[in-house]
Amino acid sequence: MQDKRASELKTFHDTLKDTAHTPRWIRQPIVHIVELWLADAPLINVTTIHKPHDITTVQRTLFYAAIQEQGRIGWYSFVRGRISTKWAKAIAARYQAEDREYFQRHDWTRRCIRSLWTLFENLWLTRNSILHGVTLTKQQTKQKQALVAEIQDAFLHGHYQLHPNDLTLLDRTSTQHILDSTLQYQEKWLASFHQARRRWLAIEDGRLLNPIDWGPNAPDNQDPHVQTRLHRYFPRTTQPPEPSPDTMV
């Protein structure tokens, strides 16, 4: 992935140079900022590193004006296509100083944004091919691998994530039995496991009444609809379960 990133950055640099005709003293800081953003690194103050010397006073003034305005707009906005118009003005000043052909500012902005989008799209496609596979067969293989890992993790840690009344999800079957089942059965079993885990987390957070506390002294203000709904999940008991010998001190 790093090689692909470096390759796409070079393509972006070459596009700014050859197609958009961007001078080096503007091209380098732009590519540098995009490189930092892709690496998830803090975005620097461009003027502390990039200080062009081989340009006129007018070009230098427009260069710093473009940096200041882009800073107000935001460098994260830059990589999303919200580019200061003063970049194109600085490039136009270079064209005028060299008495070259007419420079179209809007055309440069469009080319720059299009190059950015091409860069990000190519990296996105590469990332998706690595994570999910390119062909349907590879995608299904990766989905199956992810499902297997999730099922194994459920059996490994699930006893600490479920209410005791829901442990039948784990105790009445085995990891191998679930893995040998159809894909549809595995997905349904995982959905049941996640639903039971969410219920137990809600009980621990106090958002639902723990069913083992229900009995003759259940609070009068408990919503009967909630009781009915929970009763489908957990059988009503009047006494808390006896502690197992392993948990007794």
ZADO-1210 file (C-alpha; in nm, 4 decimals, padded with zeros to 6 digits):
<atoms>
<atom x="00.0000" y="00.0000" z="00.0000" code="MET" pos="1"/>
<atom x="00.2886" y="00.2377" z="00.0734" code="GLN" pos="2"/>
<atom x="00.4380" y="00.1688" z="-00.2698" code="ASP" pos="3"/>
<atom x="00.1027" y="00.2423" z="-00.4299" code="LYS" pos="4"/>
<atom x="00.0753" y="00.5655" z="-00.2311" code="ARG" pos="5"/>
<atom x="00.4210" y="00.6775" z="-00.3444" code="ALA" pos="6"/>
<atom x="00.3369" y="00.5870" z="-00.7038" code="SER" pos="7"/>
<atom x="00.0109" y="00.7837" z="-00.6981" code="GLU" pos="8"/>
<atom x="00.1818" y="01.0835" z="-00.5389" code="LEU" pos="9"/>
<atom x="00.4388" y="01.0827" z="-00.8178" code="LYS" pos="10"/>
<atom x="00.1598" y="01.0673" z="-01.0756" code="THR" pos="11"/>
<atom x="-00.0133" y="01.3591" z="-00.9034" code="PHE" pos="12"/>
<atom x="00.3139" y="01.5545" z="-00.9040" code="HIS" pos="13"/>
<atom x="00.3742" y="01.4827" z="-01.2730" code="ASP" pos="14"/>
<atom x="00.0186" y="01.5839" z="-01.3615" code="THR" pos="15"/>
<atom x="00.0610" y="01.9183" z="-01.1887" code="LEU" pos="16"/>
<atom x="00.3917" y="01.9650" z="-01.3686" code="LYS" pos="17"/>
<atom x="00.3176" y="01.8465" z="-01.7218" code="ASP" pos="18"/>
<atom x="-00.0577" y="01.8806" z="-01.7653" code="THR" pos="19"/>
<atom x="-00.1474" y="02.1681" z="-01.5343" code="ALA" pos="20"/>
<atom x="00.1875" y="02.3468" z="-01.5965" code="HIS" pos="21"/>
<atom x="00.2320" y="02.4247" z="-01.2275" code="THR" pos="22"/>
<atom x="00.5679" y="02.5859" z="-01.1385" code="PRO" pos="23"/>
<atom x="00.7928" y="02.4016" z="-00.8945" code="ARG" pos="24"/>
<atom x="00.7598" y="02.6540" z="-00.6100" code="TRP" pos="25"/>
<atom x="00.3820" y="02.5936" z="-00.6013" code="ILE" pos="26"/>
<atom x="00.3879" y="02.2269" z="-00.6983" code="ARG" pos="27"/>
<atom x="00.6157" y="02.1133" z="-00.4156" code="GLN" pos="28"/>
<atom x="00.4193" y="02.2532" z="-00.1176" code="PRO" pos="29"/>
<atom x="00.0911" y="02.1226" z="-00.2609" code="ILE" pos="30"/>
<atom x="00.2298" y="01.7706" z="-00.3049" code="VAL" pos="31"/>
<atom x="00.3890" y="01.7904" z="00.0407" code="HIS" pos="32"/>
<atom x="00.0570" y="01.8751" z="00.2050" code="ILE" pos="33"/>
<atom x="-00.1233" y="01.5912" z="00.0253" code="VAL" pos="34"/>
<atom x="00.1536" y="01.3504" z="00.1283" code="GLU" pos="35"/>
<atom x="00.1175" y="01.4519" z="00.4947" code="LEU" pos="36"/>
<atom x="-00.2588" y="01.4144" z="00.4767" code="TRP" pos="37"/>
<atom x="-00.2324" y="01.0640" z="00.3304" code="LEU" pos="38"/>
<atom x="00.0107" y="00.9663" z="00.6067" code="ALA" pos="39"/>
<atom x="-00.2327" y="01.1025" z="00.8688" code="ASP" pos="40"/>
<atom x="00.0437" y="01.3342" z="00.9902" code="ALA" pos="41"/>
<atom x="-00.0067" y="01.6862" z="01.1299" code="PRO" pos="42"/>
<atom x="-00.0299" y="01.9454" z="00.8559" code="LEU" pos="43"/>
<atom x="00.2589" y="02.1877" z="00.8856" code="ILE" pos="44"/>
<atom x="00.2853" y="02.5575" z="00.8183" code="ASN" pos="45"/>
<atom x="00.3962" y="02.5475" z="00.4566" code="VAL" pos="46"/>
<atom x="00.5950" y="02.8700" z="00.4805" code="THR" pos="47"/>
<atom x="00.8310" y="02.7204" z="00.7394" code="THR" pos="48"/>
<atom x="00.9650" y="02.4664" z="00.4860" code="ILE" pos="49"/>
<atom x="00.8883" y="02.5973" z="00.1397" code="HIS" pos="50"/>
<atom x="01.0451" y="02.9388" z="00.0825" code="LYS" pos="51"/>
<atom x="01.0849" y="03.0053" z="-00.2894" code="PRO" pos="52"/>
<atom x="01.3796" y="03.2267" z="-00.3875" code="HIS" pos="53"/>
<atom x="01.3880" y="03.2169" z="-00.7665" code="ASP" pos="54"/>
<atom x="01.0683" y="03.4179" z="-00.8172" code="ILE" pos="55"/>
<atom x="00.9763" y="03.7831" z="-00.8445" code="THR" pos="56"/>
<atom x="00.8432" y="03.9948" z="-00.5609" code="THR" pos="57"/>
<atom x="00.4949" y="03.9907" z="-00.7101" code="VAL" pos="58"/>
<atom x="00.4983" y="03.6117" z="-00.7393" code="GLN" pos="59"/>
<atom x="00.6258" y="03.5730" z="-00.3828" code="ARG" pos="60"/>
<atom x="00.3512" y="03.8042" z="-00.2533" code="THR" pos="61"/>
<atom x="00.0830" y="03.6053" z="-00.4352" code="LEU" pos="62"/>
<atom x="00.2388" y="03.2774" z="-00.3162" code="PHE" pos="63"/>
<atom x="00.2139" y="03.3768" z="00.0498" code="TYR" pos="64"/>
<atom x="-00.1336" y="03.5219" z="-00.0067" code="ALA" pos="65"/>
<atom x="-00.2445" y="03.1860" z="-00.1475" code="ALA" pos="66"/>
<atom x="-00.1001" y="03.0028" z="00.1531" code="ILE" pos="67"/>
<atom x="-00.2674" y="03.2402" z="00.3993" code="GLN" pos="68"/>
<atom x="-00.6051" y="03.2144" z="00.2298" code="GLU" pos="69"/>
<atom x="-00.5780" y="02.8368" z="00.2036" code="GLN" pos="70"/>
<atom x="-00.4950" y="02.8289" z="00.5732" code="GLY" pos="71"/>
<atom x="-00.8178" y="03.0162" z="00.6460" code="ARG" pos="72"/>
<atom x="-01.0150" y="02.7821" z="00.4211" code="ILE" pos="73"/>
<atom x="-00.8321" y="02.4826" z="00.5696" code="GLY" pos="74"/>
<atom x="-00.5749" y="02.2419" z="00.4321" code="TRP" pos="75"/>
<atom x="-00.8094" y="01.9528" z="00.4991" code="TYR" pos="76"/>
<atom x="-01.0541" y="02.1391" z="00.2777" code="SER" pos="77"/>
<atom x="-00.7836" y="02.1607" z="00.0111" code="PHE" pos="78"/>
<atom x="-00.7595" y="01.7841" z="-00.0249" code="VAL" pos="79"/>
<atom x="-01.1383" y="01.7787" z="-00.0568" code="ARG" pos="80"/>
<atom x="-01.1285" y="02.0158" z="-00.3511" code="GLY" pos="81"/>
<atom x="-01.1943" y="02.3503" z="-00.1806" code="ARG" pos="82"/>
<atom x="-00.8938" y="02.5312" z="-00.3246" code="ILE" pos="83"/>
<atom x="-00.8071" y="02.8978" z="-00.2911" code="SER" pos="84"/>
<atom x="-00.8323" y="03.0895" z="-00.6199" code="THR" pos="85"/>
<atom x="-00.5104" y="03.2714" z="-00.5320" code="LYS" pos="86"/>
<atom x="-00.3020" y="02.9666" z="-00.6280" code="TRP" pos="87"/>
<atom x="-00.4046" y="03.0193" z="-00.9880" code="ALA" pos="88"/>
<atom x="-00.3350" y="03.3929" z="-00.9578" code="LYS" pos="89"/>
<atom x="00.0207" y="03.3197" z="-00.8451" code="ALA" pos="90"/>
<atom x="00.0724" y="03.0861" z="-01.1414" code="ILE" pos="91"/>
<atom x="-00.0735" y="03.3466" z="-01.3785" code="ALA" pos="92"/>
<atom x="00.1828" y="03.5969" z="-01.2518" code="ALA" pos="93"/>
<atom x="00.4561" y="03.3505" z="-01.3480" code="ARG" pos="94"/>
<atom x="00.3153" y="03.3198" z="-01.6985" code="TYR" pos="95"/>
<atom x="00.2989" y="03.6974" z="-01.7358" code="GLN" pos="96"/>
<atom x="00.6567" y="03.7417" z="-01.6134" code="ALA" pos="97"/>
<atom x="00.7802" y="03.4923" z="-01.8725" code="GLU" pos="98"/>
<atom x="00.5600" y="03.6423" z="-02.1456" code="ASP" pos="99"/>
<atom x="00.4092" y="03.3022" z="-02.2154" code="ARG" pos="100"/>
<atom x="00.0704" y="03.2110" z="-02.3589" code="GLU" pos="101"/>
<atom x="-00.2464" y="03.3090" z="-02.1784" code="TYR" pos="102"/>
<atom x="-00.3014" y="03.1121" z="-01.8574" code="PHE" pos="103"/>
<atom x="-00.6573" y="03.0035" z="-01.7757" code="GLN" pos="104"/>
<atom x="-00.7002" y="03.0079" z="-01.3986" code="ARG" pos="105"/>
<atom x="-01.0207" y="02.8066" z="-01.3825" code="HIS" pos="106"/>
<atom x="-00.8694" y="02.5413" z="-01.6057" code="ASP" pos="107"/>
<atom x="-00.5781" y="02.4961" z="-01.3623" code="TRP" pos="108"/>
<atom x="-00.8156" y="02.4659" z="-01.0649" code="THR" pos="109"/>
<atom x="-01.0235" y="02.2030" z="-01.2439" code="ARG" pos="110"/>
<atom x="-00.7146" y="02.0031" z="-01.3392" code="ARG" pos="111"/>
<atom x="-00.5817" y="02.0174" z="-00.9836" code="CYS" pos="112"/>
<atom x="-00.9100" y="01.9000" z="-00.8314" code="ILE" pos="113"/>
<atom x="-00.9468" y="01.6263" z="-01.0935" code="ARG" pos="114"/>
<atom x="-00.5938" y="01.5055" z="-01.0199" code="SER" pos="115"/>
<atom x="-00.6684" y="01.4961" z="-00.6472" code="LEU" pos="116"/>
<atom x="-00.9839" y="01.2935" z="-00.7010" code="TRP" pos="117"/>
<atom x="-00.7991" y="01.0528" z="-00.9309" code="THR" pos="118"/>
<atom x="-00.5300" y="01.0072" z="-00.6661" code="LEU" pos="119"/>
<atom x="-00.7799" y="00.9304" z="-00.3887" code="PHE" pos="120"/>
<atom x="-00.9972" y="00.7079" z="-00.6074" code="GLU" pos="121"/>
<atom x="-00.7015" y="00.4928" z="-00.7123" code="ASN" pos="122"/>
<atom x="-00.5880" y="00.4555" z="-00.3508" code="LEU" pos="123"/>
<atom x="-00.9437" y="00.3727" z="-00.2442" code="TRP" pos="124"/>
<atom x="-00.9710" y="00.1023" z="-00.5118" code="LEU" pos="125"/>
<atom x="-00.6369" y="-00.0444" z="-00.4043" code="THR" pos="126"/>
<atom x="-00.7414" y="-00.0485" z="-00.0400" code="ARG" pos="127"/>
<atom x="-01.0742" y="-00.2155" z="-00.1241" code="ASN" pos="128"/>
<atom x="-00.9022" y="-00.4811" z="-00.3331" code="SER" pos="129"/>
<atom x="-00.6731" y="-00.5600" z="-00.0384" code="ILE" pos="130"/>
<atom x="-00.9514" y="-00.5689" z="00.2213" code="LEU" pos="131"/>
<atom x="-01.2379" y="-00.7168" z="00.0223" code="HIS" pos="132"/>
<atom x="-01.0866" y="-00.8723" z="-00.2894" code="GLY" pos="133"/>
<atom x="-01.1304" y="-00.7802" z="-00.6523" code="VAL" pos="134"/>
<atom x="-01.3286" y="-01.0762" z="-00.7834" code="THR" pos="135"/>
<atom x="-01.6513" y="-01.2139" z="-00.6358" code="LEU" pos="136"/>
<atom x="-01.4704" y="-01.5307" z="-00.5268" code="THR" pos="137"/>
<atom x="-01.2074" y="-01.3323" z="-00.3358" code="LYS" pos="138"/>
<atom x="-01.4756" y="-01.1162" z="-00.1766" code="GLN" pos="139"/>
<atom x="-01.6657" y="-01.4219" z="-00.0561" code="GLN" pos="140"/>
<atom x="-01.3438" y="-01.5752" z="00.0764" code="THR" pos="141"/>
<atom x="-01.2615" y="-01.2645" z="00.2784" code="LYS" pos="142"/>
<atom x="-01.6181" y="-01.2409" z="00.4111" code="GLN" pos="143"/>
<atom x="-01.5992" y="-01.6056" z="00.5171" code="LYS" pos="144"/>
<atom x="-01.2665" y="-01.5473" z="00.6924" code="GLN" pos="145"/>
<atom x="-01.4059" y="-01.2479" z="00.8798" code="ALA" pos="146"/>
<atom x="-01.7127" y="-01.4492" z="00.9825" code="LEU" pos="147"/>
<atom x="-01.5013" y="-01.7384" z="01.1080" code="VAL" pos="148"/>
<atom x="-01.2860" y="-01.5025" z="01.3160" code="ALA" pos="149"/>
<atom x="-01.5957" y="-01.3409" z="01.4682" code="GLU" pos="150"/>
<atom x="-01.7501" y="-01.6772" z="01.5581" code="ILE" pos="151"/>
<atom x="-01.4283" y="-01.7994" z="01.7183" code="GLN" pos="152"/>
<atom x="-01.4031" y="-01.4784" z="01.9194" code="ASP" pos="153"/>
<atom x="-01.7638" y="-01.5184" z="02.0370" code="ALA" pos="154"/>
<atom x="-01.6922" y="-01.8658" z="02.1767" code="PHE" pos="155"/>
<atom x="-01.3622" y="-01.7518" z="02.3271" code="LEU" pos="156"/>
<atom x="-01.4932" y="-01.4436" z="02.5119" code="HIS" pos="157"/>
<atom x="-01.8718" y="-01.4815" z="02.4958" code="GLY" pos="158"/>
<atom x="-01.9148" y="-01.6330" z="02.8431" code="HIS" pos="159"/>
<atom x="-01.8137" y="-01.2970" z="02.9915" code="TYR" pos="160"/>
<atom x="-02.0420" y="-01.0957" z="02.7618" code="GLN" pos="161"/>
<atom x="-02.3805" y="-01.2640" z="02.8042" code="LEU" pos="162"/>
<atom x="-02.6434" y="-01.2938" z="03.0727" code="HIS" pos="163"/>
<atom x="-02.6374" y="-01.6398" z="03.2364" code="PRO" pos="164"/>
<atom x="-02.9774" y="-01.7203" z="03.0861" code="ASN" pos="165"/>
<atom x="-02.8366" y="-01.6589" z="02.7388" code="ASP" pos="166"/>
<atom x="-02.5345" y="-01.8851" z="02.7708" code="LEU" pos="167"/>
<atom x="-02.7296" y="-02.1607" z="02.5982" code="THR" pos="168"/>
<atom x="-02.6176" y="-01.9908" z="02.2763" code="LEU" pos="169"/>
<atom x="-02.2693" y="-02.1184" z="02.3574" code="LEU" pos="170"/>
<atom x="-02.3247" y="-02.4195" z="02.5823" code="ASP" pos="171"/>
<atom x="-02.5651" y="-02.6129" z="02.3586" code="ARG" pos="172"/>
<atom x="-02.3398" y="-02.6064" z="02.0535" code="THR" pos="173"/>
<atom x="-01.9722" y="-02.5830" z="01.9659" code="SER" pos="174"/>
<atom x="-01.7431" y="-02.3714" z="01.7559" code="THR" pos="175"/>
<atom x="-01.6920" y="-02.6487" z="01.5039" code="GLN" pos="176"/>
<atom x="-02.0654" y="-02.7131" z="01.4700" code="HIS" pos="177"/>
<atom x="-02.1276" y="-02.3471" z="01.3839" code="ILE" pos="178"/>
<atom x="-01.8313" y="-02.3359" z="01.1451" code="LEU" pos="179"/>
<atom x="-01.9558" y="-02.6489" z="00.9660" code="ASP" pos="180"/>
<atom x="-02.3006" y="-02.4929" z="00.9171" code="SER" pos="181"/>
<atom x="-02.4170" y="-02.2935" z="00.6189" code="THR" pos="182"/>
<atom x="-02.3235" y="-01.9291" z="00.5763" code="LEU" pos="183"/>
<atom x="-02.6832" y="-01.8248" z="00.6382" code="GLN" pos="184"/>
<atom x="-02.6955" y="-02.0202" z="00.9659" code="TYR" pos="185"/>
<atom x="-02.3677" y="-01.8661" z="01.0809" code="GLN" pos="186"/>
<atom x="-02.4951" y="-01.5144" z="01.0128" code="GLU" pos="187"/>
<atom x="-02.8203" y="-01.5817" z="01.2014" code="LYS" pos="188"/>
<atom x="-02.6331" y="-01.7328" z="01.4948" code="TRP" pos="189"/>
<atom x="-02.4035" y="-01.4310" z="01.5143" code="LEU" pos="190"/>
<atom x="-02.7032" y="-01.1969" z="01.4965" code="ALA" pos="191"/>
<atom x="-02.8582" y="-01.3786" z="01.7947" code="SER" pos="192"/>
<atom x="-02.5294" y="-01.3605" z="01.9849" code="PHE" pos="193"/>
<atom x="-02.4916" y="-00.9862" z="01.9253" code="HIS" pos="194"/>
<atom x="-02.8527" y="-00.9240" z="02.0250" code="GLN" pos="195"/>
<atom x="-02.8034" y="-01.1126" z="02.3516" code="ALA" pos="196"/>
<atom x="-02.4807" y="-00.9234" z="02.4212" code="ARG" pos="197"/>
<atom x="-02.6541" y="-00.5879" z="02.3659" code="ARG" pos="198"/>
<atom x="-02.9264" y="-00.6878" z="02.6132" code="ARG" pos="199"/>
<atom x="-02.6696" y="-00.7779" z="02.8786" code="TRP" pos="200"/>
<atom x="-02.4816" y="-00.4520" z="02.8245" code="LEU" pos="201"/>
<atom x="-02.8094" y="-00.2615" z="02.8626" code="ALA" pos="202"/>
<atom x="-02.8745" y="-00.4403" z="03.1920" code="ILE" pos="203"/>
<atom x="-02.5247" y="-00.3633" z="03.3204" code="GLU" pos="204"/>
<atom x="-02.5673" y="00.0021" z="03.2243" code="ASP" pos="205"/>
<atom x="-02.8941" y="00.0168" z="03.4148" code="GLY" pos="206"/>
<atom x="-03.1033" y="00.0858" z="03.1066" code="ARG" pos="207"/>
<atom x="-03.2945" y="-00.2423" z="03.1535" code="LEU" pos="208"/>
<atom x="-03.4071" y="-00.4161" z="03.4719" code="LEU" pos="209"/>
<atom x="-03.2062" y="-00.7282" z="03.5504" code="ASN" pos="210"/>
<atom x="-03.4545" y="-01.0183" z="03.5285" code="PRO" pos="211"/>
<atom x="-03.2961" y="-01.2030" z="03.8221" code="ILE" pos="212"/>
<atom x="-03.4141" y="-00.9147" z="04.0446" code="ASP" pos="213"/>
<atom x="-03.7770" y="-00.9633" z="03.9465" code="TRP" pos="214"/>
<atom x="-04.0094" y="-01.1251" z="04.1926" code="GLY" pos="215"/>
<atom x="-04.2770" y="-01.0347" z="04.4427" code="PRO" pos="216"/>
<atom x="-04.0887" y="-00.7142" z="04.5288" code="ASN" pos="217"/>
<atom x="-04.0358" y="-00.5902" z="04.1733" code="ALA" pos="218"/>
<atom x="-04.0711" y="-00.2104" z="04.1524" code="PRO" pos="219"/>
<atom x="-04.4239" y="-00.0882" z="04.0805" code="ASP" pos="220"/>
<atom x="-04.3018" y="00.1745" z="03.8357" code="ASN" pos="221"/>
<atom x="-04.1385" y="-00.0818" z="03.6075" code="GLN" pos="222"/>
<atom x="-04.2883" y="-00.0541" z="03.2601" code="ASP" pos="223"/>
<atom x="-04.5039" y="-00.3669" z="03.2102" code="PRO" pos="224"/>
<atom x="-04.4255" y="-00.3626" z="02.8375" code="HIS" pos="225"/>
<atom x="-04.0540" y="-00.3769" z="02.9179" code="VAL" pos="226"/>
<atom x="-04.1199" y="-00.6634" z="03.1587" code="GLN" pos="227"/>
<atom x="-04.3110" y="-00.8504" z="02.8923" code="THR" pos="228"/>
<atom x="-04.0396" y="-00.7900" z="02.6372" code="ARG" pos="229"/>
<atom x="-03.7639" y="-00.9033" z="02.8739" code="LEU" pos="230"/>
<atom x="-03.9655" y="-01.2045" z="02.9794" code="HIS" pos="231"/>
<atom x="-03.9320" y="-01.3344" z="02.6252" code="ARG" pos="232"/>
<atom x="-03.5547" y="-01.3214" z="02.6629" code="TYR" pos="233"/>
<atom x="-03.5103" y="-01.4351" z="03.0225" code="PHE" pos="234"/>
<atom x="-03.7409" y="-01.6610" z="03.2286" code="PRO" pos="235"/>
<atom x="-03.8821" y="-01.4837" z="03.5327" code="ARG" pos="236"/>
<atom x="-03.7245" y="-01.6017" z="03.8585" code="THR" pos="237"/>
<atom x="-03.8108" y="-01.5168" z="04.2163" code="THR" pos="238"/>
<atom x="-03.4681" y="-01.5912" z="04.3579" code="GLN" pos="239"/>
<atom x="-03.1213" y="-01.5085" z="04.2283" code="PRO" pos="240"/>
<atom x="-02.9280" y="-01.8130" z="04.1054" code="PRO" pos="241"/>
<atom x="-02.7109" y="-01.9905" z="04.3567" code="GLU" pos="242"/>
<atom x="-02.3414" y="-01.9053" z="04.3267" code="PRO" pos="243"/>
<atom x="-02.1274" y="-02.1795" z="04.1804" code="SER" pos="244"/>
<atom x="-01.8496" y="-02.3319" z="04.3947" code="PRO" pos="245"/>
<atom x="-01.5911" y="-02.1729" z="04.1641" code="ASP" pos="246"/>
<atom x="-01.7113" y="-01.8236" z="04.2461" code="THR" pos="247"/>
<atom x="-01.7388" y="-01.8704" z="04.6254" code="MET" pos="248"/>
<atom x="-01.4576" y="-01.7213" z="04.8328" code="VAL" pos="249"/>
</atoms>
